[in-house]
Amino acid sequence: MKDTNQKKSYDTQIGLFATSNGIRAIDSPVKSKILSMLRKGELSFDQIVASSGKAKSTVSVHLKKLVDDGIIGSKPDPQDARKKIFFIKSEYIGELARDKTQEDDLESYVSSYVLSDGDPFEFFRLMFKTIRVGLINQGINIDPILHDAGIKVGKALYERVADPEMSKFLGNIAQFWETHYLGNVEVKNLEPLIINVSECYECRHLPYLGRPACAFDAGILEALFSSYYNDKRAVTETKCYAMGDKYCCFVIDKNE
């Protein structure tokens, strides 16, 4: 059964990739699907054809264009030198919607800050929200950039919260989130590890998006737990204020 939501995403989003020759915009659904697969790992030509559901000639044309644009690269297949393995060689930096998304009234939020006691943390939240909502309203999704930034922050933060005992490590993370007004962390499960965050600074004041919006937090958590386990961990946000939920929920598990 085809994933219609995924197909709709390929059709309505324009992917942005940073290459050595500048930013490249990908608006072809077929190219977008190929790149989505390659972002998960290297694939052979035959694997791409099988997963894409397209004819070999069609896939070949799109792969050549992606290589020429510097978005992907290729190397000989170690099992058969006559064949190629394809991989991403550029940085995925975000996407554009073909149509602008909903408008969000920032005036009321700005007014609420002006009438408040002038908490500096609220001012920084205001700046973050204003910039991000402005981009969202223009159909610009910078989640990949936020996620990569979160990973860098998480790697730098790890030494500050690290502890060989999982309970203390989790406690240190929760304390850091609370003392820096990032939200309230609650551990709901250990296998798999599930963390809920209420009062989340990253998304609590965003408009309804219908999708998770905490890419920065997810990046931080990915780096923290990958460092703790000394093994790549995947972080999936299953609940979010931007999805209409009352808290954010992150599932941390092995990267399959």
Contacts in CASP RR format, 6 or more apart in sequence:
PFRMAT RR
TARGET T0000
AUTHOR 0000-0000-0000
METHOD contacts of the structure
MODEL  1
MKDTNQKKSYDTQIGLFATSNGIRAIDSPVKSKILSMLRKGELSFDQIVA
SSGKAKSTVSVHLKKLVDDGIIGSKPDPQDARKKIFFIKSEYIGELARDK
TQEDDLESYVSSYVLSDGDPFEFFRLMFKTIRVGLINQGINIDPILHDAG
IKVGKALYERVADPEMSKFLGNIAQFWETHYLGNVEVKNLEPLIINVSEC
YECRHLPYLGRPACAFDAGILEALFSSYYNDKRAVTETKCYAMGDKYCCF
VIDKNE
7 29 0 8 1.000
10 29 0 8 1.000
10 32 0 8 1.000
10 33 0 8 1.000
10 36 0 8 1.000
11 29 0 8 1.000
12 97 0 8 1.000
12 98 0 8 1.000
12 99 0 8 1.000
13 32 0 8 1.000
13 95 0 8 1.000
13 96 0 8 1.000
13 97 0 8 1.000
13 98 0 8 1.000
13 141 0 8 1.000
14 25 0 8 1.000
14 26 0 8 1.000
14 27 0 8 1.000
14 95 0 8 1.000
14 96 0 8 1.000
14 97 0 8 1.000
14 98 0 8 1.000
15 25 0 8 1.000
15 26 0 8 1.000
15 27 0 8 1.000
15 32 0 8 1.000
15 35 0 8 1.000
15 92 0 8 1.000
15 94 0 8 1.000
15 95 0 8 1.000
15 96 0 8 1.000
16 23 0 8 1.000
16 24 0 8 1.000
16 25 0 8 1.000
16 26 0 8 1.000
16 92 0 8 1.000
16 93 0 8 1.000
16 94 0 8 1.000
16 95 0 8 1.000
16 96 0 8 1.000
17 23 0 8 1.000
17 24 0 8 1.000
17 26 0 8 1.000
17 35 0 8 1.000
17 71 0 8 1.000
17 90 0 8 1.000
17 91 0 8 1.000
17 92 0 8 1.000
17 93 0 8 1.000
18 24 0 8 1.000
18 90 0 8 1.000
18 91 0 8 1.000
18 93 0 8 1.000
19 69 0 8 1.000
19 70 0 8 1.000
19 71 0 8 1.000
19 89 0 8 1.000
19 90 0 8 1.000
20 70 0 8 1.000
21 69 0 8 1.000
21 70 0 8 1.000
23 93 0 8 1.000
24 69 0 8 1.000
24 70 0 8 1.000
24 71 0 8 1.000
24 90 0 8 1.000
25 96 0 8 1.000
26 32 0 8 1.000
26 35 0 8 1.000
26 71 0 8 1.000
27 98 0 8 1.000
28 62 0 8 1.000
30 52 0 8 1.000
30 54 0 8 1.000
30 58 0 8 1.000
30 59 0 8 1.000
30 62 0 8 1.000
31 62 0 8 1.000
31 65 0 8 1.000
31 66 0 8 1.000
33 52 0 8 1.000
34 48 0 8 1.000
34 52 0 8 1.000
34 59 0 8 1.000
34 62 0 8 1.000
34 63 0 8 1.000
34 66 0 8 1.000
35 66 0 8 1.000
35 71 0 8 1.000
35 72 0 8 1.000
35 88 0 8 1.000
35 92 0 8 1.000
37 43 0 8 1.000
37 48 0 8 1.000
37 51 0 8 1.000
37 52 0 8 1.000
38 48 0 8 1.000
38 72 0 8 1.000
38 86 0 8 1.000
38 87 0 8 1.000
38 88 0 8 1.000
39 88 0 8 1.000
39 92 0 8 1.000
41 87 0 8 1.000
41 88 0 8 1.000
42 85 0 8 1.000
42 86 0 8 1.000
42 87 0 8 1.000
43 51 0 8 1.000
43 85 0 8 1.000
43 86 0 8 1.000
44 77 0 8 1.000
44 83 0 8 1.000
44 84 0 8 1.000
44 85 0 8 1.000
44 86 0 8 1.000
45 56 0 8 1.000
45 59 0 8 1.000
45 60 0 8 1.000
45 63 0 8 1.000
45 83 0 8 1.000
45 84 0 8 1.000
45 86 0 8 1.000
46 83 0 8 1.000
48 59 0 8 1.000
48 63 0 8 1.000
48 86 0 8 1.000
49 55 0 8 1.000
49 56 0 8 1.000
49 59 0 8 1.000
52 59 0 8 1.000
63 72 0 8 1.000
63 74 0 8 1.000
63 86 0 8 1.000
66 72 0 8 1.000
66 73 0 8 1.000
67 73 0 8 1.000
67 74 0 8 1.000
70 89 0 8 1.000
70 90 0 8 1.000
71 88 0 8 1.000
71 89 0 8 1.000
71 90 0 8 1.000
72 86 0 8 1.000
72 87 0 8 1.000
72 88 0 8 1.000
72 89 0 8 1.000
72 90 0 8 1.000
73 86 0 8 1.000
73 87 0 8 1.000
73 88 0 8 1.000
73 89 0 8 1.000
74 84 0 8 1.000
74 85 0 8 1.000
74 86 0 8 1.000
74 87 0 8 1.000
75 84 0 8 1.000
75 85 0 8 1.000
75 87 0 8 1.000
76 83 0 8 1.000
76 84 0 8 1.000
76 85 0 8 1.000
77 83 0 8 1.000
77 84 0 8 1.000
77 85 0 8 1.000
78 85 0 8 1.000
91 144 0 8 1.000
91 148 0 8 1.000
92 144 0 8 1.000
93 142 0 8 1.000
93 144 0 8 1.000
93 145 0 8 1.000
94 140 0 8 1.000
94 141 0 8 1.000
94 142 0 8 1.000
94 143 0 8 1.000
94 144 0 8 1.000
94 145 0 8 1.000
95 140 0 8 1.000
95 141 0 8 1.000
96 139 0 8 1.000
96 140 0 8 1.000
96 141 0 8 1.000
97 139 0 8 1.000
97 140 0 8 1.000
97 141 0 8 1.000
99 139 0 8 1.000
100 137 0 8 1.000
100 138 0 8 1.000
100 139 0 8 1.000
101 136 0 8 1.000
101 137 0 8 1.000
101 139 0 8 1.000
101 209 0 8 1.000
102 137 0 8 1.000
102 207 0 8 1.000
102 208 0 8 1.000
103 137 0 8 1.000
104 133 0 8 1.000
104 136 0 8 1.000
104 137 0 8 1.000
104 206 0 8 1.000
104 207 0 8 1.000
106 129 0 8 1.000
106 130 0 8 1.000
106 133 0 8 1.000
109 126 0 8 1.000
109 129 0 8 1.000
109 205 0 8 1.000
110 126 0 8 1.000
110 130 0 8 1.000
113 122 0 8 1.000
113 123 0 8 1.000
113 126 0 8 1.000
116 122 0 8 1.000
121 181 0 8 1.000
125 201 0 8 1.000
125 205 0 8 1.000
128 201 0 8 1.000
128 202 0 8 1.000
129 205 0 8 1.000
129 206 0 8 1.000
132 142 0 8 1.000
132 206 0 8 1.000
133 206 0 8 1.000
133 207 0 8 1.000
135 141 0 8 1.000
135 142 0 8 1.000
136 206 0 8 1.000
136 207 0 8 1.000
136 209 0 8 1.000
143 213 0 8 1.000
143 215 0 8 1.000
144 215 0 8 1.000
146 215 0 8 1.000
146 216 0 8 1.000
147 215 0 8 1.000
147 216 0 8 1.000
147 218 0 8 1.000
147 219 0 8 1.000
147 222 0 8 1.000
148 219 0 8 1.000
149 216 0 8 1.000
150 215 0 8 1.000
150 216 0 8 1.000
150 217 0 8 1.000
150 218 0 8 1.000
150 219 0 8 1.000
150 220 0 8 1.000
150 223 0 8 1.000
151 219 0 8 1.000
151 220 0 8 1.000
151 222 0 8 1.000
151 223 0 8 1.000
152 223 0 8 1.000
153 216 0 8 1.000
153 219 0 8 1.000
153 220 0 8 1.000
153 223 0 8 1.000
154 219 0 8 1.000
154 220 0 8 1.000
154 223 0 8 1.000
154 224 0 8 1.000
154 227 0 8 1.000
155 223 0 8 1.000
155 227 0 8 1.000
157 176 0 8 1.000
157 220 0 8 1.000
157 223 0 8 1.000
157 224 0 8 1.000
158 223 0 8 1.000
158 224 0 8 1.000
158 227 0 8 1.000
158 228 0 8 1.000
160 172 0 8 1.000
160 176 0 8 1.000
161 169 0 8 1.000
161 172 0 8 1.000
161 173 0 8 1.000
161 176 0 8 1.000
161 224 0 8 1.000
162 169 0 8 1.000
162 172 0 8 1.000
162 227 0 8 1.000
162 228 0 8 1.000
163 169 0 8 1.000
163 172 0 8 1.000
166 190 0 8 1.000
166 228 0 8 1.000
169 228 0 8 1.000
170 185 0 8 1.000
170 187 0 8 1.000
171 185 0 8 1.000
173 185 0 8 1.000
173 224 0 8 1.000
174 184 0 8 1.000
174 185 0 8 1.000
174 186 0 8 1.000
174 187 0 8 1.000
176 182 0 8 1.000
177 183 0 8 1.000
177 184 0 8 1.000
177 185 0 8 1.000
177 197 0 8 1.000
178 184 0 8 1.000
178 185 0 8 1.000
181 201 0 8 1.000
182 197 0 8 1.000
182 200 0 8 1.000
182 201 0 8 1.000
182 202 0 8 1.000
182 217 0 8 1.000
183 197 0 8 1.000
183 198 0 8 1.000
183 199 0 8 1.000
183 200 0 8 1.000
183 201 0 8 1.000
184 197 0 8 1.000
184 198 0 8 1.000
184 199 0 8 1.000
185 195 0 8 1.000
185 196 0 8 1.000
185 197 0 8 1.000
186 195 0 8 1.000
186 196 0 8 1.000
186 197 0 8 1.000
186 198 0 8 1.000
187 193 0 8 1.000
187 194 0 8 1.000
187 195 0 8 1.000
187 196 0 8 1.000
188 194 0 8 1.000
188 195 0 8 1.000
188 196 0 8 1.000
188 249 0 8 1.000
192 251 0 8 1.000
192 252 0 8 1.000
192 253 0 8 1.000
193 225 0 8 1.000
193 251 0 8 1.000
193 252 0 8 1.000
193 253 0 8 1.000
194 249 0 8 1.000
194 250 0 8 1.000
194 251 0 8 1.000
194 252 0 8 1.000
195 221 0 8 1.000
195 249 0 8 1.000
195 250 0 8 1.000
195 252 0 8 1.000
196 239 0 8 1.000
196 247 0 8 1.000
196 248 0 8 1.000
196 249 0 8 1.000
196 250 0 8 1.000
197 214 0 8 1.000
197 217 0 8 1.000
197 247 0 8 1.000
197 248 0 8 1.000
197 249 0 8 1.000
197 250 0 8 1.000
198 246 0 8 1.000
198 247 0 8 1.000
198 248 0 8 1.000
200 214 0 8 1.000
200 217 0 8 1.000
200 240 0 8 1.000
200 241 0 8 1.000
200 247 0 8 1.000
200 248 0 8 1.000
202 213 0 8 1.000
202 214 0 8 1.000
202 216 0 8 1.000
202 217 0 8 1.000
202 248 0 8 1.000
203 213 0 8 1.000
203 214 0 8 1.000
203 240 0 8 1.000
203 241 0 8 1.000
203 242 0 8 1.000
203 248 0 8 1.000
204 241 0 8 1.000
206 213 0 8 1.000
206 241 0 8 1.000
206 242 0 8 1.000
207 242 0 8 1.000
208 242 0 8 1.000
208 243 0 8 1.000
208 244 0 8 1.000
209 242 0 8 1.000
209 243 0 8 1.000
210 242 0 8 1.000
210 243 0 8 1.000
210 244 0 8 1.000
211 240 0 8 1.000
211 242 0 8 1.000
211 243 0 8 1.000
212 218 0 8 1.000
212 237 0 8 1.000
212 238 0 8 1.000
212 240 0 8 1.000
212 242 0 8 1.000
212 243 0 8 1.000
212 248 0 8 1.000
213 240 0 8 1.000
213 241 0 8 1.000
213 242 0 8 1.000
213 243 0 8 1.000
214 237 0 8 1.000
214 240 0 8 1.000
214 248 0 8 1.000
214 250 0 8 1.000
217 237 0 8 1.000
217 248 0 8 1.000
217 250 0 8 1.000
218 235 0 8 1.000
218 236 0 8 1.000
218 237 0 8 1.000
218 250 0 8 1.000
219 235 0 8 1.000
221 235 0 8 1.000
221 250 0 8 1.000
221 252 0 8 1.000
222 233 0 8 1.000
222 234 0 8 1.000
222 235 0 8 1.000
222 252 0 8 1.000
225 233 0 8 1.000
225 235 0 8 1.000
225 252 0 8 1.000
226 232 0 8 1.000
226 233 0 8 1.000
231 254 0 8 1.000
232 254 0 8 1.000
232 255 0 8 1.000
233 252 0 8 1.000
233 253 0 8 1.000
233 254 0 8 1.000
233 255 0 8 1.000
234 252 0 8 1.000
234 253 0 8 1.000
234 254 0 8 1.000
234 255 0 8 1.000
234 256 0 8 1.000
235 250 0 8 1.000
235 251 0 8 1.000
235 252 0 8 1.000
236 250 0 8 1.000
236 251 0 8 1.000
236 253 0 8 1.000
237 248 0 8 1.000
237 249 0 8 1.000
237 250 0 8 1.000
237 251 0 8 1.000
238 249 0 8 1.000
238 250 0 8 1.000
238 251 0 8 1.000
239 245 0 8 1.000
239 247 0 8 1.000
239 248 0 8 1.000
239 249 0 8 1.000
240 248 0 8 1.000
240 249 0 8 1.000
241 247 0 8 1.000
241 248 0 8 1.000
END
